[in-house]
């Protein structure tokens, strides 16, 4: 009786999962005239490999550092290294990921063959790192607010949860309008509350604001989901515990710190894990709002996996990203296991 | 009630209402804007008029949205795909759960553990190889034999029928059912399938509702990544892909808002009617911790 479901899980979940591992070690394309070859870890080396280049300011004959018109030192162009196969084969055809100023005016340049992937990886981690605590914290705050015995409190619970049932695709479209640089609602509201002091920003068109804008929207959409999970955790705490705290004369903060919070431990771990998993699979927001731009500042792992695996028909490249994504998620859930075990 | 308590109460409600506005304003904006012509929509959004149904209010955007894209077809597709997936999912997953809980067979524990393990595999990580699989699977349908699943309804249905969460929810629920009920009907000579159909399922109303709602949210709302990959033909597209039509040639924001309203409001109404069940089903995903 379990056969049909097990067969489906096997064919459409487990089989592709192992295929992802296999394919990531090949050069498979969706349609290709060349036979598929086993290439080992080449895909991963290409994506994860970085090399370091230290450049020093240019000197004139007298040994002084050359300065440009604004008084800044002049550095040799990174291009001189990456286009010069004979002298610097290790840097050939690589692109600059980022620069780091060292002492004595030296600059460390991090080069990679696949800068877009590394940016996607960094953005995805950053997204998870910011969204998880913020969303979990806000959700807990809302759950505590909703858990009060007030008249009509269910109406508020219904409203706070409403965005959860709306598709992220729809939400992303709506917020594109809210974030618009010219007629966007957010700029309008900000100007209104700051009495015109606020300068309008093109939230999604700016490398420094695009990712934070997407983070804020994602929290807006998902916070109700986790509020409900916190709420069900809160409701397992026996009222007698609060009663004791009240009799002992505990303040509101003490009650939270010593009664509520310890009982929420498992719920907390669960909420964090669900949010992390959702955050790592950041996709519809990017697809609908920015397609990775501006200047790759909102690339994400899943978006890159789709671009490569589907749009560029590079099955092996897409699979390799999937494998990396899975390893990230796996390490998070192992971490969860570890945290829950510690207590027992 | 003393004055300071009254004030405290008022402050609490003020906070609750203020937060409620944050959650509600994009939705109100969407519905109101869908009724305005583009010029007014854009000029209104620089003031609070954006949230008020004032000025030139008409259903024009809805009419032109229907002209621009085959909306009814997309809605039909989404409902069909979601509906069939839910029905098969509830049936096959509950059947599997029944077998895991009430029958004993070799390898049961291992297979259940493997299914549970797939829980941490996000769909996004298997989408690319899955594309390769469905691209090479044969299908026998009304139009004869095809050698690929691309561009069809079933490619959007079959891979999503069985999932770890649904099986797990049923297993959890079945474990709490009284065992003697089943033994009694086995003694009366009922087959296992009869026990499943006549005894277990009639008792499973709440968990069926929970599983159906979760599946609905997962299916209807998330039909973006997979359809982008496997559906190129218009006739099989779900509603989320329909959005693309509104970005070809002169983009009309009013029409987009109308389309978003059309595909969202039914879900919101559904939610308002069944909100207890919706919230309970999300809360139940938290039990597994």
Interface residues (C-beta under 8 A of the other chain):
Chain A: X1 X2 X4 X5 X6 X8 X9 X11 X12 X13 X14 X15 X16 X17 X19 X20 X23 X28 X30 X142 X145 X148 X150 X153 X156 X157 X158 X159 X160 X161 X162 X163 X164 X165 X166 X167 X168 X169 X170 X171 X173 X174 X175 X177 X178 X183 X184 X185 X188 X192 X220 X224 X225 X228 X229 X231 X232 X233 X266 X267 X269 X270 X271 X274 X277 X280 X281 X283 X284 X287 X288 X302 X305 X306 X309 X310 X315 X318 X319 X322 X323 X325 X326 X329 X330 X333 X340
Chain B: X9 X12 X13 X15 X16 X19 X20 X22 X23 X24 X25 X26 X27 X29 X30 X33 X42 X43 X45 X46 X47 X48 X50 X92 X93 X95 X96 X98 X99 X100 X103 X111 X114 X115 X118 X120 X121 X122 X123 X124 X125 X126 X127 X128 X129 X130 X131 X132 X133 X135 X158 X159 X160 X161 X162 X163 X164 X167 X192 X193 X196 X217 X220 X221 X222 X224 X225 X228 X229 X240 X243 X253 X256 X260 X263 X264 X267 X268 X270 X271 X272 X275 X278 X279 X282 X283 X285 X286 X287 X288 X289
